[in-house]
Amino acid sequence: VSPDQDAAESVGALLLDFAAGTLPRPLSVLAATHAALNPVAAAELRRLTAVGGALLHDLDPAPIADDALETALAALDTTAGEEAAVPPTGGDVPAPLVPLIGYDIQRLPWRWAGWRMASVPLPLDDGDWRAQLLRVGAGARVPRHGHGGSEYTVCLEGGYRDGEERFARGDLQVVTGGREHAPVADADGPCTVLTVTNAPVRFSGRLLRFLTR
Amino acid sequence: MSVPAQPADAPPSEARIAAWLAAIGRNRDRAALIELFRHYAPRIKAFGLRARMDAGAAEELAQETLITLWRKAHLFDPARATASAWVFAIARNKRIDALRRTVPPPSEDLRLALDVGQAPAADEGYDLGRAGERLRRHLAALPPEQAAVLAEAYFEDKTHQAIASQHGLPLGTVKSRIRLALARLRALMEDA
């Protein structure tokens, strides 16, 4: 399996696990962010949800208590239906991130994370999975690094290049275990991404390895 | 909207489920909720049991899903999602919340809007209900090993990676079974 094929499969698997509701929290937010910004992912997610609907419809029923219906009926209110509690969209922050970071990405508590890089950790820890926003200055290069596990990245603003591949707002990149890379932000402005990992970054250079030991 | 008639013991069609949701959304129709409950509550309970909830919690999941359907039925738009997909999305969100204890962001309503709510309305002439029916027929006709991994991917509370290790199958085998099953289903959903 080539790395590209592997990455494509990881994207498909991510959306399937999101539709099935089995993702750890940071990946759930990341998948939702990708689908909110990318129409192809959104269409795939709708298909996967329809498959879930068909499977549930034809699932073998489990016997249910005689009074279950009565209990449910007693809990029904007679008032009008609730409005959907979806935060209004607006600005550049995708809807799934609004409850976490609000509407203004510039005014977050960015903290220094290395040469021309800043980060904001998101309070979504789930097992080994961690989520953070990362901002890289225009034209800056993230030092070559690898991961013991997987790294999922959704580009939120600006764009970046990683080897032969380019990523723009809404694009998802999956880097699976072992592969090293050194992404470079586009020259025309800073690049902000949401990144989710399940293992610490391992820098390849000796100095950084020493500093982050 | 009148609810289309069909034999009493046949599984309800997409159109019938959509009509129940519309009757609840518009008229707070308790009879429609009772019909919806009769079909779905035992299946949503089974859905909870598959994720290793105990019987009491699984039954609660079924009740809470039906109560949520009552509250949100007016938000269902048949031009944007099949009725069965919409019911599934609500049951799935309830199950996530029950299994995780704390409500994970994104919120329930946001997740609902994402996977079924913001779809562009179907083109004229494209009958989503009929697409849903076709989907169910083809699911029933999938090779058993593909149907089994697909059902596990949706129903057990674990990622497909965990499913592979549970069966002692290579991850590649599980992935390719799921991929084959979904490729067929995708082709038939696009070919309206």
Interface residues (C-beta under 8 A of the other chain):
Chain A: V1 E9 G12 A13 L16 D17 F18 A19 A20 G21 T22 L23 R25 S28 V29 A32 A35 A36 A42 A43 L45 R46 R47 L48 T49 A50 V51 G52 G53 A54 L55 L56 H57 D58 L59 D60 P61 A62 P63 I64 A65 A68 L69 T71 A72 L73 A75 L76 D77 T78 A80 G81 E82 A84 A85 V86 P87 A95 P96 P99 L100 L124
Chain B: P11 I17 G25 R28 R30 L33 I34 F37 R38 Y40 A41 P42 R43 I44 K45 A46 F47 L49 A58 E59 A62 Q63 L66 I67 W70 R71 K72 A73 H74 L75 A81 T82 A83 S84 A85 W86 V87 F88 A89 A91 R92 N93 R95 I96 R100 P104 P105 P106 S107 D109 L110 R111 L112 A113 L114 D115 V116 G117 Q118 A119 A131 G132 L135 R136 L139 A140 L150 A151 A153 Y154 F155 E156 D157 K158 T159 H160 Q161 G172 K175 I178 R179 L182 L185 R186 M189
